[in-house]
Amino acid sequence: MEASELELINRLATSHDELRHLVSRHRSLETDLERLEAIRNPTDTERREMNRIKRLKLRGKDRITQILSQHR
């Protein structure tokens, strides 16, 4: 994200509960994904979980982008 987007997120997150939740969830998913990606030979189940997390992150980022565009 660009610096201007991060500034807007920080400003809006204090009063926008959904945005605050989405950002927190995105960070949590990123941590989970990093943990899984560190596995040298992931199982099929771990690969499916990585894909699931990536989809959730993308869905959340899309919603964050929608919220930000409404407040520009």
mmCIF file of the N, C-alpha and C atoms, coordinates in Angstrom:
data_MODEL
# 
_entry.id   MODEL 
# 
loop_
_atom_site.group_PDB 
_atom_site.id 
_atom_site.type_symbol 
_atom_site.label_atom_id 
_atom_site.label_alt_id 
_atom_site.label_comp_id 
_atom_site.label_asym_id 
_atom_site.label_entity_id 
_atom_site.label_seq_id 
_atom_site.pdbx_PDB_ins_code 
_atom_site.Cartn_x 
_atom_site.Cartn_y 
_atom_site.Cartn_z 
_atom_site.occupancy 
_atom_site.B_iso_or_equiv 
_atom_site.pdbx_formal_charge 
_atom_site.auth_seq_id 
_atom_site.auth_comp_id 
_atom_site.auth_asym_id 
_atom_site.auth_atom_id 
_atom_site.pdbx_PDB_model_num 
ATOM 1   N N  . MET A 1 1  ? 0.837   -1.179  0.000  1.00 0.00 ? 1  MET A N  1 
ATOM 2   C CA . MET A 1 1  ? 0.000   0.000   0.000  1.00 0.00 ? 1  MET A CA 1 
ATOM 3   C C  . MET A 1 1  ? 0.881   1.241   0.000  1.00 0.00 ? 1  MET A C  1 
ATOM 4   N N  . GLU A 1 2  ? 0.344   2.251   -0.586 1.00 0.00 ? 2  GLU A N  1 
ATOM 5   C CA . GLU A 1 2  ? 1.058   3.514   -0.645 1.00 0.00 ? 2  GLU A CA 1 
ATOM 6   C C  . GLU A 1 2  ? 0.964   4.226   0.697  1.00 0.00 ? 2  GLU A C  1 
ATOM 7   N N  . ALA A 1 3  ? 1.868   5.161   0.906  1.00 0.00 ? 3  ALA A N  1 
ATOM 8   C CA . ALA A 1 3  ? 1.889   5.908   2.164  1.00 0.00 ? 3  ALA A CA 1 
ATOM 9   C C  . ALA A 1 3  ? 0.585   6.670   2.372  1.00 0.00 ? 3  ALA A C  1 
ATOM 10  N N  . SER A 1 4  ? 0.023   7.232   1.301  1.00 0.00 ? 4  SER A N  1 
ATOM 11  C CA . SER A 1 4  ? -1.221  7.989   1.439  1.00 0.00 ? 4  SER A CA 1 
ATOM 12  C C  . SER A 1 4  ? -2.370  7.075   1.868  1.00 0.00 ? 4  SER A C  1 
ATOM 13  N N  . GLU A 1 5  ? -2.379  5.824   1.350  1.00 0.00 ? 5  GLU A N  1 
ATOM 14  C CA . GLU A 1 5  ? -3.415  4.863   1.755  1.00 0.00 ? 5  GLU A CA 1 
ATOM 15  C C  . GLU A 1 5  ? -3.260  4.501   3.226  1.00 0.00 ? 5  GLU A C  1 
ATOM 16  N N  . LEU A 1 6  ? -2.025  4.302   3.652  1.00 0.00 ? 6  LEU A N  1 
ATOM 17  C CA . LEU A 1 6  ? -1.784  3.954   5.052  1.00 0.00 ? 6  LEU A CA 1 
ATOM 18  C C  . LEU A 1 6  ? -2.200  5.084   5.985  1.00 0.00 ? 6  LEU A C  1 
ATOM 19  N N  . GLU A 1 7  ? -1.935  6.311   5.575  1.00 0.00 ? 7  GLU A N  1 
ATOM 20  C CA . GLU A 1 7  ? -2.357  7.463   6.373  1.00 0.00 ? 7  GLU A CA 1 
ATOM 21  C C  . GLU A 1 7  ? -3.873  7.517   6.484  1.00 0.00 ? 7  GLU A C  1 
ATOM 22  N N  . LEU A 1 8  ? -4.561  7.295   5.370  1.00 0.00 ? 8  LEU A N  1 
ATOM 23  C CA . LEU A 1 8  ? -6.020  7.314   5.367  1.00 0.00 ? 8  LEU A CA 1 
ATOM 24  C C  . LEU A 1 8  ? -6.566  6.184   6.234  1.00 0.00 ? 8  LEU A C  1 
ATOM 25  N N  . ILE A 1 9  ? -5.979  5.004   6.129  1.00 0.00 ? 9  ILE A N  1 
ATOM 26  C CA . ILE A 1 9  ? -6.403  3.878   6.962  1.00 0.00 ? 9  ILE A CA 1 
ATOM 27  C C  . ILE A 1 9  ? -6.241  4.220   8.433  1.00 0.00 ? 9  ILE A C  1 
ATOM 28  N N  . ASN A 1 10 ? -5.092  4.743   8.803  1.00 0.00 ? 10 ASN A N  1 
ATOM 29  C CA . ASN A 1 10 ? -4.850  5.093   10.207 1.00 0.00 ? 10 ASN A CA 1 
ATOM 30  C C  . ASN A 1 10 ? -5.831  6.144   10.713 1.00 0.00 ? 10 ASN A C  1 
ATOM 31  N N  . ARG A 1 11 ? -6.150  7.096   9.856  1.00 0.00 ? 11 ARG A N  1 
ATOM 32  C CA . ARG A 1 11 ? -7.082  8.146   10.257 1.00 0.00 ? 11 ARG A CA 1 
ATOM 33  C C  . ARG A 1 11 ? -8.503  7.604   10.404 1.00 0.00 ? 11 ARG A C  1 
ATOM 34  N N  . LEU A 1 12 ? -8.935  6.796   9.437  1.00 0.00 ? 12 LEU A N  1 
ATOM 35  C CA . LEU A 1 12 ? -10.305 6.277   9.445  1.00 0.00 ? 12 LEU A CA 1 
ATOM 36  C C  . LEU A 1 12 ? -10.509 5.164   10.477 1.00 0.00 ? 12 LEU A C  1 
ATOM 37  N N  . ALA A 1 13 ? -9.474  4.388   10.737 1.00 0.00 ? 13 ALA A N  1 
ATOM 38  C CA . ALA A 1 13 ? -9.610  3.228   11.628 1.00 0.00 ? 13 ALA A CA 1 
ATOM 39  C C  . ALA A 1 13 ? -10.042 3.615   13.041 1.00 0.00 ? 13 ALA A C  1 
ATOM 40  N N  . THR A 1 14 ? -9.753  4.833   13.449 1.00 0.00 ? 14 THR A N  1 
ATOM 41  C CA . THR A 1 14 ? -10.152 5.246   14.800 1.00 0.00 ? 14 THR A CA 1 
ATOM 42  C C  . THR A 1 14 ? -11.666 5.331   14.945 1.00 0.00 ? 14 THR A C  1 
ATOM 43  N N  . SER A 1 15 ? -12.362 5.594   13.831 1.00 0.00 ? 15 SER A N  1 
ATOM 44  C CA . SER A 1 15 ? -13.815 5.747   13.919 1.00 0.00 ? 15 SER A CA 1 
ATOM 45  C C  . SER A 1 15 ? -14.596 4.755   13.059 1.00 0.00 ? 15 SER A C  1 
ATOM 46  N N  . HIS A 1 16 ? -13.916 3.914   12.319 1.00 0.00 ? 16 HIS A N  1 
ATOM 47  C CA . HIS A 1 16 ? -14.580 2.985   11.403 1.00 0.00 ? 16 HIS A CA 1 
ATOM 48  C C  . HIS A 1 16 ? -14.303 1.557   11.869 1.00 0.00 ? 16 HIS A C  1 
ATOM 49  N N  . ASP A 1 17 ? -15.269 0.975   12.571 1.00 0.00 ? 17 ASP A N  1 
ATOM 50  C CA . ASP A 1 17 ? -15.082 -0.352  13.159 1.00 0.00 ? 17 ASP A CA 1 
ATOM 51  C C  . ASP A 1 17 ? -14.785 -1.428  12.129 1.00 0.00 ? 17 ASP A C  1 
ATOM 52  N N  . GLU A 1 18 ? -15.498 -1.419  11.013 1.00 0.00 ? 18 GLU A N  1 
ATOM 53  C CA . GLU A 1 18 ? -15.281 -2.449  9.995  1.00 0.00 ? 18 GLU A CA 1 
ATOM 54  C C  . GLU A 1 18 ? -13.866 -2.365  9.434  1.00 0.00 ? 18 GLU A C  1 
ATOM 55  N N  . LEU A 1 19 ? -13.414 -1.161  9.148  1.00 0.00 ? 19 LEU A N  1 
ATOM 56  C CA . LEU A 1 19 ? -12.070 -0.982  8.616  1.00 0.00 ? 19 LEU A CA 1 
ATOM 57  C C  . LEU A 1 19 ? -11.022 -1.459  9.618  1.00 0.00 ? 19 LEU A C  1 
ATOM 58  N N  . ARG A 1 20 ? -11.202 -1.095  10.854 1.00 0.00 ? 20 ARG A N  1 
ATOM 59  C CA . ARG A 1 20 ? -10.274 -1.520  11.906 1.00 0.00 ? 20 ARG A CA 1 
ATOM 60  C C  . ARG A 1 20 ? -10.215 -3.046  11.980 1.00 0.00 ? 20 ARG A C  1 
ATOM 61  N N  . HIS A 1 21 ? -11.373 -3.695  11.911 1.00 0.00 ? 21 HIS A N  1 
ATOM 62  C CA . HIS A 1 21 ? -11.429 -5.158  11.948 1.00 0.00 ? 21 HIS A CA 1 
ATOM 63  C C  . HIS A 1 21 ? -10.752 -5.762  10.707 1.00 0.00 ? 21 HIS A C  1 
ATOM 64  N N  . LEU A 1 22 ? -11.031 -5.214  9.539  1.00 0.00 ? 22 LEU A N  1 
ATOM 65  C CA . LEU A 1 22 ? -10.444 -5.729  8.297  1.00 0.00 ? 22 LEU A CA 1 
ATOM 66  C C  . LEU A 1 22 ? -8.920  -5.627  8.304  1.00 0.00 ? 22 LEU A C  1 
ATOM 67  N N  . VAL A 1 23 ? -8.396  -4.515  8.775  1.00 0.00 ? 23 VAL A N  1 
ATOM 68  C CA . VAL A 1 23 ? -6.946  -4.319  8.820  1.00 0.00 ? 23 VAL A CA 1 
ATOM 69  C C  . VAL A 1 23 ? -6.314  -5.298  9.805  1.00 0.00 ? 23 VAL A C  1 
ATOM 70  N N  . SER A 1 24 ? -6.946  -5.457  10.949 1.00 0.00 ? 24 SER A N  1 
ATOM 71  C CA . SER A 1 24 ? -6.436  -6.405  11.942 1.00 0.00 ? 24 SER A CA 1 
ATOM 72  C C  . SER A 1 24 ? -6.453  -7.830  11.396 1.00 0.00 ? 24 SER A C  1 
ATOM 73  N N  . ARG A 1 25 ? -7.530  -8.189  10.759 1.00 0.00 ? 25 ARG A N  1 
ATOM 74  C CA . ARG A 1 25 ? -7.667  -9.532  10.181 1.00 0.00 ? 25 ARG A CA 1 
ATOM 75  C C  . ARG A 1 25 ? -6.635  -9.750  9.077  1.00 0.00 ? 25 ARG A C  1 
ATOM 76  N N  . HIS A 1 26 ? -6.420  -8.731  8.261  1.00 0.00 ? 26 HIS A N  1 
ATOM 77  C CA . HIS A 1 26 ? -5.443  -8.830  7.171  1.00 0.00 ? 26 HIS A CA 1 
ATOM 78  C C  . HIS A 1 26 ? -4.042  -9.102  7.734  1.00 0.00 ? 26 HIS A C  1 
ATOM 79  N N  . ARG A 1 27 ? -3.682  -8.401  8.786  1.00 0.00 ? 27 ARG A N  1 
ATOM 80  C CA . ARG A 1 27 ? -2.374  -8.604  9.414  1.00 0.00 ? 27 ARG A CA 1 
ATOM 81  C C  . ARG A 1 27 ? -2.254  -9.997  10.008 1.00 0.00 ? 27 ARG A C  1 
ATOM 82  N N  . SER A 1 28 ? -3.318  -10.470 10.628 1.00 0.00 ? 28 SER A N  1 
ATOM 83  C CA . SER A 1 28 ? -3.318  -11.805 11.210 1.00 0.00 ? 28 SER A CA 1 
ATOM 84  C C  . SER A 1 28 ? -3.163  -12.874 10.124 1.00 0.00 ? 28 SER A C  1 
ATOM 85  N N  . LEU A 1 29 ? -3.882  -12.709 9.034  1.00 0.00 ? 29 LEU A N  1 
ATOM 86  C CA . LEU A 1 29 ? -3.779  -13.647 7.921  1.00 0.00 ? 29 LEU A CA 1 
ATOM 87  C C  . LEU A 1 29 ? -2.378  -13.627 7.315  1.00 0.00 ? 29 LEU A C  1 
ATOM 88  N N  . GLU A 1 30 ? -1.780  -12.459 7.244  1.00 0.00 ? 30 GLU A N  1 
ATOM 89  C CA . GLU A 1 30 ? -0.424  -12.342 6.710  1.00 0.00 ? 30 GLU A CA 1 
ATOM 90  C C  . GLU A 1 30 ? 0.563   -13.138 7.574  1.00 0.00 ? 30 GLU A C  1 
ATOM 91  N N  . THR A 1 31 ? 0.403   -13.049 8.873  1.00 0.00 ? 31 THR A N  1 
ATOM 92  C CA . THR A 1 31 ? 1.256   -13.810 9.792  1.00 0.00 ? 31 THR A CA 1 
ATOM 93  C C  . THR A 1 31 ? 1.068   -15.307 9.585  1.00 0.00 ? 31 THR A C  1 
ATOM 94  N N  . ASP A 1 32 ? -0.183  -15.732 9.469  1.00 0.00 ? 32 ASP A N  1 
ATOM 95  C CA . ASP A 1 32 ? -0.476  -17.148 9.240  1.00 0.00 ? 32 ASP A CA 1 
ATOM 96  C C  . ASP A 1 32 ? 0.130   -17.618 7.915  1.00 0.00 ? 32 ASP A C  1 
ATOM 97  N N  . LEU A 1 33 ? 0.008   -16.806 6.885  1.00 0.00 ? 33 LEU A N  1 
ATOM 98  C CA . LEU A 1 33 ? 0.530   -17.168 5.577  1.00 0.00 ? 33 LEU A CA 1 
ATOM 99  C C  . LEU A 1 33 ? 2.059   -17.264 5.605  1.00 0.00 ? 33 LEU A C  1 
ATOM 100 N N  . GLU A 1 34 ? 2.703   -16.332 6.261  1.00 0.00 ? 34 GLU A N  1 
ATOM 101 C CA . GLU A 1 34 ? 4.164   -16.370 6.367  1.00 0.00 ? 34 GLU A CA 1 
ATOM 102 C C  . GLU A 1 34 ? 4.622   -17.651 7.062  1.00 0.00 ? 34 GLU A C  1 
ATOM 103 N N  . ARG A 1 35 ? 3.905   -18.051 8.101  1.00 0.00 ? 35 ARG A N  1 
ATOM 104 C CA . ARG A 1 35 ? 4.245   -19.279 8.823  1.00 0.00 ? 35 ARG A CA 1 
ATOM 105 C C  . ARG A 1 35 ? 4.146   -20.486 7.899  1.00 0.00 ? 35 ARG A C  1 
ATOM 106 N N  . LEU A 1 36 ? 3.076   -20.559 7.123  1.00 0.00 ? 36 LEU A N  1 
ATOM 107 C CA . LEU A 1 36 ? 2.889   -21.683 6.214  1.00 0.00 ? 36 LEU A CA 1 
ATOM 108 C C  . LEU A 1 36 ? 3.900   -21.665 5.061  1.00 0.00 ? 36 LEU A C  1 
ATOM 109 N N  . GLU A 1 37 ? 4.200   -20.481 4.561  1.00 0.00 ? 37 GLU A N  1 
ATOM 110 C CA . GLU A 1 37 ? 5.141   -20.382 3.443  1.00 0.00 ? 37 GLU A CA 1 
ATOM 111 C C  . GLU A 1 37 ? 6.561   -20.732 3.858  1.00 0.00 ? 37 GLU A C  1 
ATOM 112 N N  . ALA A 1 38 ? 6.840   -20.710 5.144  1.00 0.00 ? 38 ALA A N  1 
ATOM 113 C CA . ALA A 1 38 ? 8.172   -21.068 5.642  1.00 0.00 ? 38 ALA A CA 1 
ATOM 114 C C  . ALA A 1 38 ? 8.388   -22.580 5.670  1.00 0.00 ? 38 ALA A C  1 
ATOM 115 N N  . ILE A 1 39 ? 7.330   -23.333 5.492  1.00 0.00 ? 39 ILE A N  1 
ATOM 116 C CA . ILE A 1 39 ? 7.438   -24.788 5.496  1.00 0.00 ? 39 ILE A CA 1 
ATOM 117 C C  . ILE A 1 39 ? 8.110   -25.233 4.196  1.00 0.00 ? 39 ILE A C  1 
ATOM 118 N N  . ARG A 1 40 ? 9.157   -26.016 4.335  1.00 0.00 ? 40 ARG A N  1 
ATOM 119 C CA . ARG A 1 40 ? 9.945   -26.422 3.166  1.00 0.00 ? 40 ARG A CA 1 
ATOM 120 C C  . ARG A 1 40 ? 9.147   -27.284 2.190  1.00 0.00 ? 40 ARG A C  1 
ATOM 121 N N  . ASN A 1 41 ? 8.492   -28.309 2.662  1.00 0.00 ? 41 ASN A N  1 
ATOM 122 C CA . ASN A 1 41 ? 7.703   -29.199 1.809  1.00 0.00 ? 41 ASN A CA 1 
ATOM 123 C C  . ASN A 1 41 ? 6.274   -29.290 2.346  1.00 0.00 ? 41 ASN A C  1 
ATOM 124 N N  . PRO A 1 42 ? 5.453   -28.314 2.006  1.00 0.00 ? 42 PRO A N  1 
ATOM 125 C CA . PRO A 1 42 ? 4.090   -28.313 2.561  1.00 0.00 ? 42 PRO A CA 1 
ATOM 126 C C  . PRO A 1 42 ? 3.254   -29.486 2.045  1.00 0.00 ? 42 PRO A C  1 
ATOM 127 N N  . THR A 1 43 ? 2.388   -29.950 2.899  1.00 0.00 ? 43 THR A N  1 
ATOM 128 C CA . THR A 1 43 ? 1.461   -31.013 2.519  1.00 0.00 ? 43 THR A CA 1 
ATOM 129 C C  . THR A 1 43 ? 0.354   -30.414 1.644  1.00 0.00 ? 43 THR A C  1 
ATOM 130 N N  . ASP A 1 44 ? -0.453  -31.277 1.073  1.00 0.00 ? 44 ASP A N  1 
ATOM 131 C CA . ASP A 1 44 ? -1.590  -30.792 0.284  1.00 0.00 ? 44 ASP A CA 1 
ATOM 132 C C  . ASP A 1 44 ? -2.518  -29.947 1.148  1.00 0.00 ? 44 ASP A C  1 
ATOM 133 N N  . THR A 1 45 ? -2.720  -30.383 2.358  1.00 0.00 ? 45 THR A N  1 
ATOM 134 C CA . THR A 1 45 ? -3.583  -29.631 3.282  1.00 0.00 ? 45 THR A CA 1 
ATOM 135 C C  . THR A 1 45 ? -3.002  -28.250 3.555  1.00 0.00 ? 45 THR A C  1 
ATOM 136 N N  . GLU A 1 46 ? -1.707  -28.161 3.757  1.00 0.00 ? 46 GLU A N  1 
ATOM 137 C CA . GLU A 1 46 ? -1.063  -26.866 4.008  1.00 0.00 ? 46 GLU A CA 1 
ATOM 138 C C  . GLU A 1 46 ? -1.136  -25.970 2.773  1.00 0.00 ? 46 GLU A C  1 
ATOM 139 N N  . ARG A 1 47 ? -0.982  -26.555 1.599  1.00 0.00 ? 47 ARG A N  1 
ATOM 140 C CA . ARG A 1 47 ? -1.108  -25.760 0.366  1.00 0.00 ? 47 ARG A CA 1 
ATOM 141 C C  . ARG A 1 47 ? -2.535  -25.239 0.183  1.00 0.00 ? 47 ARG A C  1 
ATOM 142 N N  . ARG A 1 48 ? -3.510  -26.073 0.491  1.00 0.00 ? 48 ARG A N  1 
ATOM 143 C CA . ARG A 1 48 ? -4.906  -25.621 0.406  1.00 0.00 ? 48 ARG A CA 1 
ATOM 144 C C  . ARG A 1 48 ? -5.168  -24.490 1.408  1.00 0.00 ? 48 ARG A C  1 
ATOM 145 N N  . GLU A 1 49 ? -4.594  -24.620 2.596  1.00 0.00 ? 49 GLU A N  1 
ATOM 146 C CA . GLU A 1 49 ? -4.753  -23.567 3.610  1.00 0.00 ? 49 GLU A CA 1 
ATOM 147 C C  . GLU A 1 49 ? -4.104  -22.269 3.146  1.00 0.00 ? 49 GLU A C  1 
ATOM 148 N N  . MET A 1 50 ? -2.940  -22.355 2.519  1.00 0.00 ? 50 MET A N  1 
ATOM 149 C CA . MET A 1 50 ? -2.285  -21.158 1.983  1.00 0.00 ? 50 MET A CA 1 
ATOM 150 C C  . MET A 1 50 ? -3.191  -20.482 0.950  1.00 0.00 ? 50 MET A C  1 
ATOM 151 N N  . ASN A 1 51 ? -3.764  -21.275 0.068  1.00 0.00 ? 51 ASN A N  1 
ATOM 152 C CA . ASN A 1 51 ? -4.662  -20.714 -0.951 1.00 0.00 ? 51 ASN A CA 1 
ATOM 153 C C  . ASN A 1 51 ? -5.902  -20.097 -0.321 1.00 0.00 ? 51 ASN A C  1 
ATOM 154 N N  . ARG A 1 52 ? -6.440  -20.743 0.706  1.00 0.00 ? 52 ARG A N  1 
ATOM 155 C CA . ARG A 1 52 ? -7.615  -20.206 1.398  1.00 0.00 ? 52 ARG A CA 1 
ATOM 156 C C  . ARG A 1 52 ? -7.280  -18.859 2.039  1.00 0.00 ? 52 ARG A C  1 
ATOM 157 N N  . ILE A 1 53 ? -6.119  -18.792 2.689  1.00 0.00 ? 53 ILE A N  1 
ATOM 158 C CA . ILE A 1 53 ? -5.698  -17.545 3.334  1.00 0.00 ? 53 ILE A CA 1 
ATOM 159 C C  . ILE A 1 53 ? -5.497  -16.451 2.289  1.00 0.00 ? 53 ILE A C  1 
ATOM 160 N N  . LYS A 1 54 ? -4.893  -16.791 1.177  1.00 0.00 ? 54 LYS A N  1 
ATOM 161 C CA . LYS A 1 54 ? -4.679  -15.794 0.117  1.00 0.00 ? 54 LYS A CA 1 
ATOM 162 C C  . LYS A 1 54 ? -6.009  -15.239 -0.391 1.00 0.00 ? 54 LYS A C  1 
ATOM 163 N N  . ARG A 1 55 ? -7.002  -16.122 -0.552 1.00 0.00 ? 55 ARG A N  1 
ATOM 164 C CA . ARG A 1 55 ? -8.329  -15.655 -0.996 1.00 0.00 ? 55 ARG A CA 1 
ATOM 165 C C  . ARG A 1 55 ? -8.961  -14.734 0.039  1.00 0.00 ? 55 ARG A C  1 
ATOM 166 N N  . LEU A 1 56 ? -8.852  -15.102 1.322  1.00 0.00 ? 56 LEU A N  1 
ATOM 167 C CA . LEU A 1 56 ? -9.411  -14.260 2.385  1.00 0.00 ? 56 LEU A CA 1 
ATOM 168 C C  . LEU A 1 56 ? -8.727  -12.900 2.429  1.00 0.00 ? 56 LEU A C  1 
ATOM 169 N N  . LYS A 1 57 ? -7.403  -12.901 2.281  1.00 0.00 ? 57 LYS A N  1 
ATOM 170 C CA . LYS A 1 57 ? -6.667  -11.633 2.280  1.00 0.00 ? 57 LYS A CA 1 
ATOM 171 C C  . LYS A 1 57 ? -7.108  -10.759 1.116  1.00 0.00 ? 57 LYS A C  1 
ATOM 172 N N  . LEU A 1 58 ? -7.251  -11.356 -0.063 1.00 0.00 ? 58 LEU A N  1 
ATOM 173 C CA . LEU A 1 58 ? -7.658  -10.592 -1.238 1.00 0.00 ? 58 LEU A CA 1 
ATOM 174 C C  . LEU A 1 58 ? -9.058  -10.019 -1.066 1.00 0.00 ? 58 LEU A C  1 
ATOM 175 N N  . ARG A 1 59 ? -9.974  -10.831 -0.543 1.00 0.00 ? 59 ARG A N  1 
ATOM 176 C CA . ARG A 1 59 ? -11.340 -10.360 -0.304 1.00 0.00 ? 59 ARG A CA 1 
ATOM 177 C C  . ARG A 1 59 ? -11.326 -9.186  0.688  1.00 0.00 ? 59 ARG A C  1 
ATOM 178 N N  . GLY A 1 60 ? -10.529 -9.319  1.741  1.00 0.00 ? 60 GLY A N  1 
ATOM 179 C CA . GLY A 1 60 ? -10.434 -8.243  2.727  1.00 0.00 ? 60 GLY A CA 1 
ATOM 180 C C  . GLY A 1 60 ? -9.818  -6.988  2.144  1.00 0.00 ? 60 GLY A C  1 
ATOM 181 N N  . LYS A 1 61 ? -8.762  -7.161  1.353  1.00 0.00 ? 61 LYS A N  1 
ATOM 182 C CA . LYS A 1 61 ? -8.124  -5.999  0.737  1.00 0.00 ? 61 LYS A CA 1 
ATOM 183 C C  . LYS A 1 61 ? -9.075  -5.297  -0.226 1.00 0.00 ? 61 LYS A C  1 
ATOM 184 N N  . ASP A 1 62 ? -9.864  -6.069  -0.959 1.00 0.00 ? 62 ASP A N  1 
ATOM 185 C CA . ASP A 1 62 ? -10.858 -5.460  -1.851 1.00 0.00 ? 62 ASP A CA 1 
ATOM 186 C C  . ASP A 1 62 ? -11.847 -4.609  -1.058 1.00 0.00 ? 62 ASP A C  1 
ATOM 187 N N  . ARG A 1 63 ? -12.294 -5.117  0.081  1.00 0.00 ? 63 ARG A N  1 
ATOM 188 C CA . ARG A 1 63 ? -13.245 -4.366  0.909  1.00 0.00 ? 63 ARG A CA 1 
ATOM 189 C C  . ARG A 1 63 ? -12.580 -3.124  1.495  1.00 0.00 ? 63 ARG A C  1 
ATOM 190 N N  . ILE A 1 64 ? -11.329 -3.248  1.923  1.00 0.00 ? 64 ILE A N  1 
ATOM 191 C CA . ILE A 1 64 ? -10.593 -2.084  2.432  1.00 0.00 ? 64 ILE A CA 1 
ATOM 192 C C  . ILE A 1 64 ? -10.508 -1.022  1.348  1.00 0.00 ? 64 ILE A C  1 
ATOM 193 N N  . THR A 1 65 ? -10.214 -1.432  0.133  1.00 0.00 ? 65 THR A N  1 
ATOM 194 C CA . THR A 1 65 ? -10.115 -0.507  -0.997 1.00 0.00 ? 65 THR A CA 1 
ATOM 195 C C  . THR A 1 65 ? -11.452 0.190   -1.248 1.00 0.00 ? 65 THR A C  1 
ATOM 196 N N  . GLN A 1 66 ? -12.542 -0.544  -1.151 1.00 0.00 ? 66 GLN A N  1 
ATOM 197 C CA . GLN A 1 66 ? -13.879 0.050   -1.310 1.00 0.00 ? 66 GLN A CA 1 
ATOM 198 C C  . GLN A 1 66 ? -14.119 1.121   -0.255 1.00 0.00 ? 66 GLN A C  1 
ATOM 199 N N  . ILE A 1 67 ? -13.795 0.805   0.980  1.00 0.00 ? 67 ILE A N  1 
ATOM 200 C CA . ILE A 1 67 ? -14.010 1.766   2.076  1.00 0.00 ? 67 ILE A CA 1 
ATOM 201 C C  . ILE A 1 67 ? -13.171 3.009   1.850  1.00 0.00 ? 67 ILE A C  1 
ATOM 202 N N  . LEU A 1 68 ? -11.911 2.826   1.459  1.00 0.00 ? 68 LEU A N  1 
ATOM 203 C CA . LEU A 1 68 ? -11.034 3.968   1.245  1.00 0.00 ? 68 LEU A CA 1 
ATOM 204 C C  . LEU A 1 68 ? -11.532 4.840   0.098  1.00 0.00 ? 68 LEU A C  1 
ATOM 205 N N  . SER A 1 69 ? -12.033 4.214   -0.960 1.00 0.00 ? 69 SER A N  1 
ATOM 206 C CA . SER A 1 69 ? -12.509 5.005   -2.100 1.00 0.00 ? 69 SER A CA 1 
ATOM 207 C C  . SER A 1 69 ? -13.745 5.828   -1.730 1.00 0.00 ? 69 SER A C  1 
ATOM 208 N N  . GLN A 1 70 ? -14.535 5.350   -0.784 1.00 0.00 ? 70 GLN A N  1 
ATOM 209 C CA . GLN A 1 70 ? -15.709 6.104   -0.329 1.00 0.00 ? 70 GLN A CA 1 
ATOM 210 C C  . GLN A 1 70 ? -15.319 7.324   0.488  1.00 0.00 ? 70 GLN A C  1 
ATOM 211 N N  . HIS A 1 71 ? -14.108 7.341   1.038  1.00 0.00 ? 71 HIS A N  1 
ATOM 212 C CA . HIS A 1 71 ? -13.686 8.426   1.918  1.00 0.00 ? 71 HIS A CA 1 
ATOM 213 C C  . HIS A 1 71 ? -12.623 9.330   1.300  1.00 0.00 ? 71 HIS A C  1 
ATOM 214 N N  . ARG A 1 72 ? -12.416 9.184   0.025  1.00 0.00 ? 72 ARG A N  1 
ATOM 215 C CA . ARG A 1 72 ? -11.428 10.051  -0.650 1.00 0.00 ? 72 ARG A CA 1 
ATOM 216 C C  . ARG A 1 72 ? -12.081 11.286  -1.146 1.00 0.00 ? 72 ARG A C  1 
# 
